[in-house]
Amino acid sequence: MKLKTATPVQDTVSYRIALASRAHRNLATQELAKHGLYLGQELILMQLWQEDDLCQFELAERVGVDVSTMTKSLQRIESYGFIARHPDSKDARVMRVCLTSQGRELETKVIAMWNEIEEKTTAGFTAEERASFIALLQRVTENLK
């Protein structure tokens, strides 16, 4: 019986995802720093740009982080003046998060930056390839949950 030889690590999907993720992360980190943000903070702001005045738990769920991580991120973003937190009117134990005018002003810049990164990331892709790639990445994400 002949044993199968393992695929070289460099030829695996996981290795390629790791390399692509690192390259994307490095580029995003550089671009976000120009706007005074750290990687991941833009995801929180994007949620608030879509729907302002969310509770911390909702934000954590939407971004996919635990509540304690969200709390630390929000403290930092609040210190920059991009958001404000206030107790919920029905339950003072619940903290709600809303954008400040400075936070709203960032939207155009960050979305433009995100679109530039998207263009660079998918350069040379057809619309069909891009849609297929998104679907495949969604499946990978579900497989890893």
Secondary structure, DSSP 4 states (H G I P E B T S, - for coil): -PPPPPPPGGGSHHHHHHHHHHHHHHHHHHHHHTTT--TTHHHHHHHHHHS-SEEHHHHHHHHT--HHHHHHHHHHHHHHTSEEEEE-SS-TTSEEEEE-HHHHHHHHHHHHHHHHHHHHHTTT--HHHHHHHHHHHHHHHHHT-
